[in-house]
Amino acid sequence: MNSVGPRVLVVGILAAVFASGCTSPEKRTGIGAGVGAGTGAIIGGLGAGWKGAAIGAAAGAATGAAVGNYLDKQAKELAEVAATRRVKDGILVDLKSDLLFDVGSSQVKPKARQQLQQLGQILVKYPDDRIRVEGFTDSTGTATLNEVLSRQRADSVREILQSQGVRSDQILVFGYGESRPIASNTSPTGRQLNRRVDLIIDVPQGRVPASK
């Protein structure tokens, strides 16, 4: 007879989660809490009946808020070194290949090496990170060579991050070549934008970051 209350609670939580999709970036920690609450409510409801939904929601909200706060703090530090922005599920650090590498080379320029070392010194303080290093090129040259070059450049970035103590098991490396342009390759400006290495940082689902 009392099952309606918890069900209404879960519906209300999920409605709040979906509504949070239109929230500004400054409220991402709150969104993380909302998503965590919704997930926790569902898991609690399925695993222990709807009476477990409220408990699951509370635990999920705490986890989501912790992840959001962890990423917000980290993004602020990274932004002092490189172009950084918070995205829905994590952090995107945009590194321009023209600043990192000479044309056709995967050897990092000395000045860019210093920047990557600074990034590594920040990332090593966040051991709960999962870091995707993704390399991209423009469409100049063959697709095969571009894919190889983009992977080699991503590997070069990975090596420098690891030299600063970032664990190898935190880092995933990908080379996409010319296959994922963010601008037209028909102009010099567009090609320059497409030559890049991105760091995409998030926290694996279910992991609760240590307090910072």
N, CA and C atoms as a LAMMPS dump frame, in Angstrom:
ITEM: TIMESTEP
0
ITEM: NUMBER OF ATOMS
636
ITEM: BOX BOUNDS ff ff ff
-5.0000000000000000e+02 5.0000000000000000e+02
-5.0000000000000000e+02 5.0000000000000000e+02
-5.0000000000000000e+02 5.0000000000000000e+02
ITEM: ATOMS id mol type element x y z
1 1 1 N 0.825 -1.212 0
2 1 2 C 0 0 0
3 1 3 C 0.861 1.265 0
4 2 1 N 2.127 1.139 0.508
5 2 2 C 2.983 2.31 0.588
6 2 3 C 3.966 2.401 -0.575
7 3 1 N 3.736 1.585 -1.615
8 3 2 C 4.712 1.543 -2.703
9 3 3 C 4.647 2.759 -3.61
10 4 1 N 3.547 3.511 -3.561
11 4 2 C 3.391 4.636 -4.477
12 4 3 C 4.398 5.737 -4.179
13 5 1 N 4.641 5.997 -2.886
14 5 2 C 5.528 7.092 -2.517
15 5 3 C 6.911 6.979 -3.119
16 6 1 N 7.641 5.86 -2.903
17 6 2 C 8.97 5.734 -3.489
18 6 3 C 8.959 5.815 -4.995
19 7 1 N 7.905 5.261 -5.646
20 7 2 C 7.856 5.324 -7.109
21 7 3 C 7.753 6.776 -7.573
22 8 1 N 6.933 7.555 -6.868
23 8 2 C 6.807 8.966 -7.211
24 8 3 C 8.145 9.669 -7.018
25 9 1 N 8.874 9.289 -5.965
26 9 2 C 10.179 9.882 -5.703
27 9 3 C 11.115 9.643 -6.873
28 10 1 N 11.16 8.417 -7.366
29 10 2 C 12.052 8.084 -8.472
30 10 3 C 11.664 8.843 -9.727
31 11 1 N 10.37 8.907 -10.022
32 11 2 C 9.918 9.65 -11.201
33 11 3 C 10.337 11.107 -11.092
34 12 1 N 10.195 11.678 -9.901
35 12 2 C 10.582 13.073 -9.701
36 12 3 C 12.07 13.281 -9.905
37 13 1 N 12.87 12.349 -9.42
38 13 2 C 14.316 12.443 -9.595
39 13 3 C 14.68 12.395 -11.062
40 14 1 N 14.108 11.449 -11.794
41 14 2 C 14.425 11.307 -13.212
42 14 3 C 13.986 12.534 -13.998
43 15 1 N 12.841 13.11 -13.639
44 15 2 C 12.393 14.323 -14.32
45 15 3 C 13.394 15.448 -14.103
46 16 1 N 13.916 15.546 -12.897
47 16 2 C 14.91 16.584 -12.611
48 16 3 C 16.185 16.352 -13.396
49 17 1 N 16.573 15.092 -13.537
50 17 2 C 17.781 14.762 -14.292
51 17 3 C 17.635 15.191 -15.735
52 18 1 N 16.509 14.829 -16.377
53 18 2 C 16.317 15.188 -17.778
54 18 3 C 16.235 16.698 -17.943
55 19 1 N 15.609 17.37 -17.002
56 19 2 C 15.502 18.827 -17.093
57 19 3 C 16.858 19.49 -16.984
58 20 1 N 17.799 18.851 -16.271
59 20 2 C 19.114 19.447 -16.069
60 20 3 C 19.921 19.521 -17.338
61 21 1 N 19.488 18.882 -18.398
62 21 2 C 20.213 18.929 -19.66
63 21 3 C 20.312 20.327 -20.218
64 22 1 N 19.443 21.245 -19.808
65 22 2 C 19.471 22.619 -20.308
66 22 3 C 20.19 23.556 -19.348
67 23 1 N 20.827 23.004 -18.314
68 23 2 C 21.454 23.828 -17.298
69 23 3 C 22.793 24.356 -17.778
70 24 1 N 23.199 25.508 -17.28
71 24 2 C 24.458 26.125 -17.68
72 24 3 C 25.644 25.33 -17.151
73 25 1 N 26.85 25.513 -17.765
74 25 2 C 28.036 24.777 -17.341
75 25 3 C 28.398 25.006 -15.89
76 26 1 N 28.063 26.175 -15.344
77 26 2 C 28.419 26.46 -13.964
78 26 3 C 27.719 25.537 -12.974
79 27 1 N 26.682 24.84 -13.437
80 27 2 C 25.92 23.988 -12.523
81 27 3 C 26.171 22.507 -12.794
82 28 1 N 27.328 22.187 -13.401
83 28 2 C 27.57 20.794 -13.771
84 28 3 C 27.727 19.885 -12.558
85 29 1 N 28.247 20.415 -11.451
86 29 2 C 28.345 19.593 -10.253
87 29 3 C 26.962 19.17 -9.793
88 30 1 N 26.003 20.104 -9.848
89 30 2 C 24.629 19.764 -9.496
90 30 3 C 24.039 18.758 -10.449
91 31 1 N 24.358 18.893 -11.745
92 31 2 C 23.869 17.921 -12.723
93 31 3 C 24.427 16.547 -12.399
94 32 1 N 25.713 16.506 -12.048
95 32 2 C 26.314 15.225 -11.694
96 32 3 C 25.59 14.58 -10.531
97 33 1 N 25.225 15.388 -9.561
98 33 2 C 24.48 14.851 -8.427
99 33 3 C 23.125 14.332 -8.872
100 34 1 N 22.456 15.078 -9.767
101 34 2 C 21.144 14.651 -10.246
102 34 3 C 21.208 13.362 -11.019
103 35 1 N 22.176 13.255 -11.92
104 35 2 C 22.328 12.02 -12.686
105 35 3 C 22.652 10.861 -11.767
106 36 1 N 23.541 11.113 -10.802
107 36 2 C 23.876 10.06 -9.851
108 36 3 C 22.671 9.624 -9.046
109 37 1 N 21.849 10.584 -8.658
110 37 2 C 20.648 10.253 -7.896
111 37 3 C 19.703 9.398 -8.716
112 38 1 N 19.5 9.786 -9.976
113 38 2 C 18.602 9.014 -10.834
114 38 3 C 19.093 7.602 -11.032
115 39 1 N 20.387 7.461 -11.308
116 39 2 C 20.954 6.127 -11.496
117 39 3 C 20.858 5.315 -10.221
118 40 1 N 21.196 5.949 -9.099
119 40 2 C 21.128 5.241 -7.827
120 40 3 C 19.724 4.809 -7.485
121 41 1 N 18.749 5.643 -7.802
122 41 2 C 17.357 5.3 -7.527
123 41 3 C 16.924 4.084 -8.325
124 42 1 N 17.309 4.046 -9.594
125 42 2 C 16.934 2.91 -10.436
126 42 3 C 17.578 1.633 -9.926
127 43 1 N 18.893 1.717 -9.636
128 43 2 C 19.594 0.531 -9.144
129 43 3 C 19.015 0.08 -7.819
130 44 1 N 18.771 1.054 -6.928
131 44 2 C 18.196 0.696 -5.64
132 44 3 C 16.833 0.07 -5.788
133 45 1 N 16.024 0.61 -6.713
134 45 2 C 14.684 0.078 -6.928
135 45 3 C 14.702 -1.316 -7.485
136 46 1 N 15.604 -1.567 -8.428
137 46 2 C 15.659 -2.893 -9.04
138 46 3 C 16.268 -3.918 -8.104
139 47 1 N 17.281 -3.499 -7.354
140 47 2 C 18.007 -4.468 -6.548
141 47 3 C 17.35 -4.779 -5.222
142 48 1 N 16.606 -3.846 -4.658
143 48 2 C 16.074 -4.07 -3.321
144 48 3 C 14.63 -3.622 -3.206
145 49 1 N 13.91 -3.623 -4.304
146 49 2 C 12.54 -3.152 -4.278
147 49 3 C 12.515 -1.644 -4.236
148 50 1 N 11.333 -1.074 -4.428
149 50 2 C 11.251 0.381 -4.499
150 50 3 C 11.57 1.055 -3.175
151 51 1 N 11.556 0.293 -2.079
152 51 2 C 11.959 0.891 -0.805
153 51 3 C 13.447 1.228 -0.805
154 52 1 N 14.205 0.539 -1.664
155 52 2 C 15.636 0.85 -1.753
156 52 3 C 15.938 2.021 -2.651
157 53 1 N 14.917 2.55 -3.322
158 53 2 C 15.164 3.622 -4.289
159 53 3 C 15.709 4.881 -3.624
160 54 1 N 15.132 5.256 -2.486
161 54 2 C 15.576 6.48 -1.82
162 54 3 C 17.022 6.359 -1.366
163 55 1 N 17.388 5.173 -0.848
164 55 2 C 18.769 4.949 -0.415
165 55 3 C 19.703 5.008 -1.616
166 56 1 N 19.291 4.35 -2.695
167 56 2 C 20.104 4.37 -3.907
168 56 3 C 20.255 5.771 -4.462
169 57 1 N 19.181 6.553 -4.397
170 57 2 C 19.23 7.927 -4.903
171 57 3 C 20.214 8.767 -4.104
172 58 1 N 20.2 8.621 -2.788
173 58 2 C 21.103 9.402 -1.947
174 58 3 C 22.557 9.051 -2.229
175 59 1 N 22.842 7.748 -2.337
176 59 2 C 24.214 7.314 -2.619
177 59 3 C 24.657 7.778 -4
178 60 1 N 23.751 7.656 -4.971
179 60 2 C 24.086 8.081 -6.33
180 60 3 C 24.322 9.572 -6.423
181 61 1 N 23.532 10.356 -5.697
182 61 2 C 23.701 11.811 -5.709
183 61 3 C 25.052 12.199 -5.137
184 62 1 N 25.464 11.531 -4.066
185 62 2 C 26.759 11.825 -3.456
186 62 3 C 27.895 11.523 -4.422
187 63 1 N 27.799 10.383 -5.119
188 63 2 C 28.83 10.011 -6.086
189 63 3 C 28.876 11.005 -7.242
190 64 1 N 27.701 11.339 -7.789
191 64 2 C 27.648 12.276 -8.905
192 64 3 C 28.199 13.641 -8.545
193 65 1 N 27.89 14.116 -7.353
194 65 2 C 28.397 15.415 -6.915
195 65 3 C 29.904 15.379 -6.741
196 66 1 N 30.423 14.266 -6.213
197 66 2 C 31.869 14.128 -6.025
198 66 3 C 32.599 14.157 -7.356
199 67 1 N 32.052 13.454 -8.351
200 67 2 C 32.666 13.433 -9.683
201 67 3 C 32.631 14.824 -10.307
202 68 1 N 31.479 15.503 -10.222
203 68 2 C 31.353 16.834 -10.791
204 68 3 C 32.322 17.821 -10.17
205 69 1 N 32.452 17.788 -8.861
206 69 2 C 33.356 18.69 -8.165
207 69 3 C 34.808 18.398 -8.531
208 70 1 N 35.138 17.113 -8.603
209 70 2 C 36.489 16.655 -8.969
210 70 3 C 36.873 17.17 -10.354
211 71 1 N 35.966 17.047 -11.322
212 71 2 C 36.247 17.488 -12.689
213 71 3 C 36.276 19.012 -12.796
214 72 1 N 35.39 19.698 -12.083
215 72 2 C 35.378 21.162 -12.099
216 72 3 C 36.714 21.72 -11.61
217 73 1 N 37.198 21.173 -10.51
218 73 2 C 38.455 21.646 -9.923
219 73 3 C 39.619 21.39 -10.878
220 74 1 N 39.63 20.204 -11.465
221 74 2 C 40.706 19.841 -12.382
222 74 3 C 40.692 20.721 -13.635
223 75 1 N 39.503 20.964 -14.184
224 75 2 C 39.385 21.791 -15.389
225 75 3 C 39.924 23.197 -15.142
226 76 1 N 39.681 23.73 -13.972
227 76 2 C 40.172 25.069 -13.64
228 76 3 C 41.693 25.107 -13.655
229 77 1 N 42.327 24.064 -13.134
230 77 2 C 43.791 23.998 -13.138
231 77 3 C 44.335 23.837 -14.549
232 78 1 N 43.728 22.949 -15.328
233 78 2 C 44.199 22.693 -16.685
234 78 3 C 44.062 23.928 -17.57
235 79 1 N 43.03 24.721 -17.331
236 79 2 C 42.778 25.912 -18.147
237 79 3 C 43.883 26.953 -18.008
238 80 1 N 44.681 26.868 -16.955
239 80 2 C 45.793 27.791 -16.783
240 80 3 C 46.958 27.447 -17.704
241 81 1 N 46.921 26.243 -18.296
242 81 2 C 48.03 25.766 -19.129
243 81 3 C 47.641 25.65 -20.596
244 82 1 N 46.4 25.235 -20.874
245 82 2 C 45.971 24.98 -22.254
246 82 3 C 44.487 25.28 -22.406
247 83 1 N 44.038 25.369 -23.662
248 83 2 C 42.617 25.6 -23.944
249 83 3 C 41.806 24.425 -23.411
250 84 1 N 40.959 24.696 -22.44
251 84 2 C 40.239 23.646 -21.715
252 84 3 C 38.783 24.042 -21.552
253 85 1 N 37.894 23.075 -21.684
254 85 2 C 36.489 23.349 -21.374
255 85 3 C 35.831 22.098 -20.808
256 86 1 N 34.857 22.339 -19.957
257 86 2 C 34.052 21.24 -19.409
258 86 3 C 33.03 20.838 -20.45
259 87 1 N 32.935 19.562 -20.691
260 87 2 C 31.911 19.02 -21.565
261 87 3 C 30.98 18.171 -20.715
262 88 1 N 29.946 17.626 -21.322
263 88 2 C 28.882 16.979 -20.56
264 88 3 C 29.4 15.951 -19.568
265 89 1 N 30.308 15.083 -20.013
266 89 2 C 30.736 13.979 -19.153
267 89 3 C 32.177 14.093 -18.689
268 90 1 N 32.822 15.223 -18.929
269 90 2 C 34.22 15.303 -18.537
270 90 3 C 34.868 16.626 -18.907
271 91 1 N 36.116 16.54 -19.389
272 91 2 C 36.926 17.708 -19.715
273 91 3 C 37.55 17.493 -21.088
274 92 1 N 37.593 18.547 -21.9
275 92 2 C 38.274 18.497 -23.194
276 92 3 C 39.409 19.511 -23.185
277 93 1 N 40.635 19.018 -23.429
278 93 2 C 41.808 19.877 -23.58
279 93 3 C 42.215 19.822 -25.042
280 94 1 N 42.222 20.982 -25.699
281 94 2 C 42.489 21.071 -27.14
282 94 3 C 43.917 21.553 -27.362
283 95 1 N 44.743 20.688 -27.963
284 95 2 C 46.142 21.018 -28.236
285 95 3 C 46.334 21.159 -29.739
286 96 1 N 46.8 22.302 -30.19
287 96 2 C 46.976 22.546 -31.617
288 96 3 C 48.253 21.863 -32.111
289 97 1 N 48.119 20.993 -33.112
290 97 2 C 49.271 20.256 -33.623
291 97 3 C 50.347 21.182 -34.168
292 98 1 N 49.949 22.316 -34.767
293 98 2 C 50.937 23.235 -35.328
294 98 3 C 51.87 23.778 -34.249
295 99 1 N 51.377 23.886 -33.03
296 99 2 C 52.197 24.354 -31.919
297 99 3 C 53.02 23.223 -31.318
298 100 1 N 52.554 21.993 -31.475
299 100 2 C 53.227 20.838 -30.883
300 100 3 C 54.299 20.248 -31.781
301 101 1 N 54.029 20.216 -33.09
302 101 2 C 54.868 19.461 -34.021
303 101 3 C 55.202 20.273 -35.269
304 102 1 N 56.356 19.963 -35.868
305 102 2 C 56.653 20.461 -37.205
306 102 3 C 55.851 19.652 -38.217
307 103 1 N 55.732 20.178 -39.433
308 103 2 C 54.967 19.503 -40.481
309 103 3 C 55.528 18.104 -40.737
310 104 1 N 54.645 17.114 -40.711
311 104 2 C 55.031 15.745 -41.01
312 104 3 C 55.808 15.045 -39.917
313 105 1 N 55.961 15.69 -38.753
314 105 2 C 56.769 15.129 -37.673
315 105 3 C 55.904 14.76 -36.472
316 106 1 N 56.361 13.76 -35.72
317 106 2 C 55.692 13.401 -34.466
318 106 3 C 56.569 13.742 -33.261
319 107 1 N 57.669 14.449 -33.505
320 107 2 C 58.554 14.869 -32.423
321 107 3 C 58.058 16.193 -31.856
322 108 1 N 57.809 16.218 -30.556
323 108 2 C 57.244 17.405 -29.913
324 108 3 C 58.279 18.529 -29.853
325 109 1 N 57.85 19.729 -30.212
326 109 2 C 58.728 20.895 -30.138
327 109 3 C 59.089 21.196 -28.681
328 110 1 N 60.283 21.758 -28.435
329 110 2 C 60.725 22.012 -27.056
330 110 3 C 59.743 22.837 -26.224
331 111 1 N 59.22 23.936 -26.79
332 111 2 C 58.291 24.776 -26.024
333 111 3 C 57.006 24.023 -25.714
334 112 1 N 56.524 23.237 -26.678
335 112 2 C 55.307 22.456 -26.464
336 112 3 C 55.544 21.36 -25.434
337 113 1 N 56.754 20.835 -25.399
338 113 2 C 57.084 19.811 -24.403
339 113 3 C 56.894 20.365 -22.995
340 114 1 N 57.297 21.597 -22.792
341 114 2 C 57.126 22.21 -21.476
342 114 3 C 55.649 22.308 -21.101
343 115 1 N 54.826 22.675 -22.08
344 115 2 C 53.391 22.767 -21.826
345 115 3 C 52.822 21.401 -21.453
346 116 1 N 53.206 20.363 -22.192
347 116 2 C 52.705 19.018 -21.907
348 116 3 C 53.198 18.519 -20.554
349 117 1 N 54.411 18.883 -20.196
350 117 2 C 54.918 18.5 -18.876
351 117 3 C 54.097 19.163 -17.776
352 118 1 N 53.724 20.417 -17.996
353 118 2 C 52.867 21.103 -17.021
354 118 3 C 51.509 20.417 -16.905
355 119 1 N 50.95 20.014 -18.039
356 119 2 C 49.677 19.287 -18.007
357 119 3 C 49.831 17.984 -17.235
358 120 1 N 50.933 17.276 -17.488
359 120 2 C 51.174 16.021 -16.78
360 120 3 C 51.292 16.22 -15.282
361 121 1 N 51.911 17.327 -14.869
362 121 2 C 52.065 17.608 -13.445
363 121 3 C 50.727 17.881 -12.767
364 122 1 N 49.766 18.355 -13.538
365 122 2 C 48.407 18.524 -13.003
366 122 3 C 47.673 17.189 -13
367 123 1 N 47.723 16.475 -14.116
368 123 2 C 46.967 15.226 -14.243
369 123 3 C 47.407 14.179 -13.227
370 124 1 N 48.686 14.176 -12.862
371 124 2 C 49.17 13.165 -11.92
372 124 3 C 48.518 13.326 -10.545
373 125 1 N 47.979 14.506 -10.277
374 125 2 C 47.298 14.74 -8.998
375 125 3 C 45.876 14.192 -8.986
376 126 1 N 45.429 13.689 -10.141
377 126 2 C 44.054 13.194 -10.271
378 126 3 C 44.076 11.74 -10.745
379 127 1 N 44.417 10.818 -9.843
380 127 2 C 44.62 9.41 -10.234
381 127 3 C 43.351 8.665 -10.625
382 128 1 N 42.19 9.273 -10.412
383 128 2 C 40.944 8.612 -10.814
384 128 3 C 40.563 8.922 -12.258
385 129 1 N 41.37 9.729 -12.929
386 129 2 C 41.088 10.08 -14.319
387 129 3 C 41.189 8.882 -15.261
388 130 1 N 40.379 8.937 -16.308
389 130 2 C 40.611 8.141 -17.515
390 130 3 C 40.878 9.159 -18.621
391 131 1 N 42.009 9.023 -19.309
392 131 2 C 42.463 10.04 -20.257
393 131 3 C 42.564 9.436 -21.651
394 132 1 N 41.798 9.979 -22.571
395 132 2 C 41.893 9.597 -23.982
396 132 3 C 42.759 10.632 -24.698
397 133 1 N 43.834 10.163 -25.332
398 133 2 C 44.676 11.04 -26.142
399 133 3 C 44.346 10.735 -27.599
400 134 1 N 43.747 11.702 -28.295
401 134 2 C 43.258 11.477 -29.654
402 134 3 C 43.976 12.407 -30.63
403 135 1 N 44.621 11.801 -31.647
404 135 2 C 45.33 12.576 -32.651
405 135 3 C 44.527 12.703 -33.932
406 136 1 N 44.623 13.875 -34.585
407 136 2 C 43.884 14.15 -35.823
408 136 3 C 44.789 14.916 -36.793
409 137 1 N 44.512 14.787 -38.084
410 137 2 C 45.242 15.54 -39.104
411 137 3 C 44.249 16.219 -40.046
412 138 1 N 44.798 17.018 -40.979
413 138 2 C 43.955 17.504 -42.065
414 138 3 C 43.986 16.464 -43.187
415 139 1 N 43.461 16.813 -44.343
416 139 2 C 43.356 15.835 -45.432
417 139 3 C 44.533 15.883 -46.402
418 140 1 N 45.556 16.675 -46.082
419 140 2 C 46.747 16.714 -46.925
420 140 3 C 47.499 15.39 -46.791
421 141 1 N 47.913 14.796 -47.916
422 141 2 C 48.574 13.499 -47.857
423 141 3 C 47.571 12.37 -47.946
424 142 1 N 48.063 11.137 -47.848
425 142 2 C 47.178 9.981 -47.969
426 142 3 C 46.516 9.674 -46.637
427 143 1 N 45.355 9.053 -46.703
428 143 2 C 44.612 8.717 -45.485
429 143 3 C 45.415 7.776 -44.594
430 144 1 N 46.125 6.828 -45.214
431 144 2 C 46.909 5.861 -44.434
432 144 3 C 48.032 6.548 -43.676
433 145 1 N 48.783 7.404 -44.359
434 145 2 C 49.875 8.113 -43.698
435 145 3 C 49.353 9.05 -42.612
436 146 1 N 48.229 9.678 -42.86
437 146 2 C 47.652 10.579 -41.865
438 146 3 C 47.233 9.833 -40.604
439 147 1 N 46.679 8.651 -40.779
440 147 2 C 46.28 7.855 -39.616
441 147 3 C 47.499 7.455 -38.793
442 148 1 N 48.566 7.032 -39.483
443 148 2 C 49.796 6.651 -38.782
444 148 3 C 50.385 7.854 -38.053
445 149 1 N 50.453 9 -38.733
446 149 2 C 51.027 10.199 -38.125
447 149 3 C 50.222 10.652 -36.917
448 150 1 N 48.908 10.613 -37.015
449 150 2 C 48.071 11.049 -35.892
450 150 3 C 48.269 10.149 -34.681
451 151 1 N 48.445 8.859 -34.913
452 151 2 C 48.685 7.931 -33.803
453 151 3 C 50.067 8.176 -33.19
454 152 1 N 51.058 8.408 -34.03
455 152 2 C 52.404 8.671 -33.523
456 152 3 C 52.433 9.944 -32.685
457 153 1 N 51.71 10.953 -33.122
458 153 2 C 51.663 12.2 -32.359
459 153 3 C 50.949 12.013 -31.025
460 154 1 N 49.871 11.257 -31.032
461 154 2 C 49.174 10.963 -29.777
462 154 3 C 50.08 10.176 -28.835
463 155 1 N 50.86 9.253 -29.385
464 155 2 C 51.805 8.484 -28.569
465 155 3 C 52.87 9.392 -27.959
466 156 1 N 53.329 10.379 -28.726
467 156 2 C 54.333 11.309 -28.211
468 156 3 C 53.789 12.1 -27.028
469 157 1 N 52.528 12.514 -27.128
470 157 2 C 51.889 13.225 -26.019
471 157 3 C 51.765 12.3 -24.809
472 158 1 N 51.339 11.067 -25.05
473 158 2 C 51.207 10.095 -23.957
474 158 3 C 52.529 9.911 -23.219
475 159 1 N 53.618 9.767 -23.973
476 159 2 C 54.922 9.529 -23.357
477 159 3 C 55.326 10.671 -22.428
478 160 1 N 55.029 11.9 -22.832
479 160 2 C 55.389 13.036 -21.981
480 160 3 C 54.522 13.07 -20.727
481 161 1 N 53.242 12.773 -20.857
482 161 2 C 52.373 12.72 -19.673
483 161 3 C 52.868 11.65 -18.707
484 162 1 N 53.244 10.498 -19.237
485 162 2 C 53.738 9.416 -18.387
486 162 3 C 55.069 9.789 -17.729
487 163 1 N 55.879 10.589 -18.414
488 163 2 C 57.165 10.996 -17.835
489 163 3 C 56.972 11.851 -16.587
490 164 1 N 55.773 12.415 -16.439
491 164 2 C 55.452 13.226 -15.265
492 164 3 C 54.729 12.422 -14.191
493 165 1 N 54.614 11.118 -14.404
494 165 2 C 54.039 10.251 -13.382
495 165 3 C 52.62 9.795 -13.624
496 166 1 N 51.99 10.229 -14.726
497 166 2 C 50.642 9.75 -15.035
498 166 3 C 50.739 8.266 -15.392
499 167 1 N 49.908 7.443 -14.788
500 167 2 C 50.004 5.996 -14.975
501 167 3 C 49.591 5.581 -16.387
502 168 1 N 50.266 4.571 -16.906
503 168 2 C 49.953 4.087 -18.255
504 168 3 C 48.548 3.508 -18.337
505 169 1 N 48.054 2.924 -17.23
506 169 2 C 46.727 2.307 -17.282
507 169 3 C 45.595 3.338 -17.251
508 170 1 N 45.943 4.612 -17.085
509 170 2 C 44.933 5.668 -17.148
510 170 3 C 44.723 6.177 -18.567
511 171 1 N 45.671 5.883 -19.459
512 171 2 C 45.705 6.549 -20.761
513 171 3 C 45.327 5.599 -21.892
514 172 1 N 44.431 6.061 -22.744
515 172 2 C 44.063 5.361 -23.977
516 172 3 C 44.482 6.248 -25.143
517 173 1 N 45.114 5.664 -26.169
518 173 2 C 45.65 6.441 -27.286
519 173 3 C 44.957 6.044 -28.585
520 174 1 N 44.56 7.059 -29.365
521 174 2 C 43.878 6.82 -30.64
522 174 3 C 44.427 7.774 -31.694
523 175 1 N 44.526 7.274 -32.926
524 175 2 C 44.903 8.115 -34.052
525 175 3 C 43.832 8.037 -35.121
526 176 1 N 43.124 9.13 -35.352
527 176 2 C 41.995 9.134 -36.279
528 176 3 C 42.333 9.733 -37.644
529 177 1 N 43.567 10.198 -37.813
530 177 2 C 43.939 10.759 -39.1
531 177 3 C 43.032 11.902 -39.506
532 178 1 N 42.583 11.855 -40.763
533 178 2 C 41.742 12.921 -41.315
534 178 3 C 40.251 12.625 -41.198
535 179 1 N 39.895 11.542 -40.49
536 179 2 C 38.516 11.036 -40.547
537 179 3 C 37.512 11.824 -39.712
538 180 1 N 37.971 12.704 -38.815
539 180 2 C 37.033 13.419 -37.942
540 180 3 C 37.322 14.922 -37.942
541 181 1 N 37.147 15.565 -39.081
542 181 2 C 37.422 17.003 -39.141
543 181 3 C 36.399 17.81 -38.347
544 182 1 N 36.852 18.929 -37.814
545 182 2 C 35.944 19.85 -37.124
546 182 3 C 35.735 21.11 -37.957
547 183 1 N 36.406 21.18 -39.114
548 183 2 C 36.268 22.314 -40.027
549 183 3 C 36.534 21.817 -41.443
550 184 1 N 36.26 22.651 -42.416
551 184 2 C 36.483 22.276 -43.812
552 184 3 C 37.978 22.209 -44.129
553 185 1 N 38.37 21.189 -44.88
554 185 2 C 39.761 21.064 -45.301
555 185 3 C 40.059 21.846 -46.578
556 186 1 N 39.113 22.645 -47.044
557 186 2 C 39.294 23.378 -48.294
558 186 3 C 40.011 24.714 -48.099
559 187 1 N 40.238 25.105 -46.851
560 187 2 C 40.921 26.374 -46.58
561 187 3 C 42.074 26.147 -45.601
562 188 1 N 43.103 26.997 -45.653
563 188 2 C 44.212 26.873 -44.701
564 188 3 C 43.755 26.953 -43.247
565 189 1 N 42.804 27.838 -42.98
566 189 2 C 42.302 27.977 -41.609
567 189 3 C 41.619 26.702 -41.141
568 190 1 N 40.793 26.118 -41.995
569 190 2 C 40.115 24.877 -41.643
570 190 3 C 41.094 23.744 -41.414
571 191 1 N 42.094 23.636 -42.282
572 191 2 C 43.083 22.566 -42.126
573 191 3 C 43.861 22.729 -40.828
574 192 1 N 44.151 23.975 -40.474
575 192 2 C 44.865 24.221 -39.221
576 192 3 C 44.037 23.761 -38.019
577 193 1 N 42.743 24.015 -38.05
578 193 2 C 41.871 23.579 -36.955
579 193 3 C 41.807 22.06 -36.859
580 194 1 N 41.884 21.396 -37.991
581 194 2 C 41.778 19.936 -38.002
582 194 3 C 43.046 19.247 -37.517
583 195 1 N 44.171 19.937 -37.571
584 195 2 C 45.427 19.363 -37.08
585 195 3 C 45.49 19.603 -35.574
586 196 1 N 45.198 18.581 -34.812
587 196 2 C 45.081 18.774 -33.366
588 196 3 C 45.292 17.46 -32.624
589 197 1 N 45.539 17.59 -31.322
590 197 2 C 45.522 16.458 -30.392
591 197 3 C 44.595 16.856 -29.255
592 198 1 N 43.619 16.023 -28.973
593 198 2 C 42.674 16.289 -27.885
594 198 3 C 42.951 15.366 -26.706
595 199 1 N 42.847 15.915 -25.518
596 199 2 C 42.805 15.11 -24.296
597 199 3 C 41.367 15.136 -23.805
598 200 1 N 40.77 13.97 -23.675
599 200 2 C 39.401 13.864 -23.173
600 200 3 C 39.468 13.126 -21.841
601 201 1 N 39.063 13.809 -20.804
602 201 2 C 39.247 13.309 -19.44
603 201 3 C 37.892 13.074 -18.794
604 202 1 N 37.723 11.892 -18.218
605 202 2 C 36.511 11.616 -17.45
606 202 3 C 36.85 10.668 -16.309
607 203 1 N 35.835 10.286 -15.565
608 203 2 C 35.985 9.331 -14.464
609 203 3 C 35.157 8.103 -14.811
610 204 1 N 35.753 6.901 -14.808
611 204 2 C 34.987 5.699 -15.148
612 204 3 C 33.74 5.559 -14.282
613 205 1 N 32.662 5.085 -14.889
614 205 2 C 31.39 4.947 -14.188
615 205 3 C 31.54 4.069 -12.954
616 206 1 N 30.987 4.528 -11.864
617 206 2 C 31.018 3.767 -10.623
618 206 3 C 32.19 4.101 -9.724
619 207 1 N 33.162 4.814 -10.234
620 207 2 C 34.322 5.168 -9.417
621 207 3 C 34.04 6.465 -8.672
622 208 1 N 34.386 6.484 -7.39
623 208 2 C 34.201 7.679 -6.572
624 208 3 C 35.567 8.316 -6.362
625 209 1 N 35.809 9.516 -6.901
626 209 2 C 37.119 10.149 -6.748
627 209 3 C 37.435 10.434 -5.291
628 210 1 N 38.718 10.32 -4.959
629 210 2 C 39.153 10.693 -3.62
630 210 3 C 38.98 12.193 -3.457
631 211 1 N 38.709 12.615 -2.245
632 211 2 C 38.51 14.04 -1.974
633 211 3 C 39.779 14.815 -2.276
634 212 1 N 39.597 16.003 -2.868
635 212 2 C 40.729 16.871 -3.203
636 212 3 C 40.631 18.187 -2.437
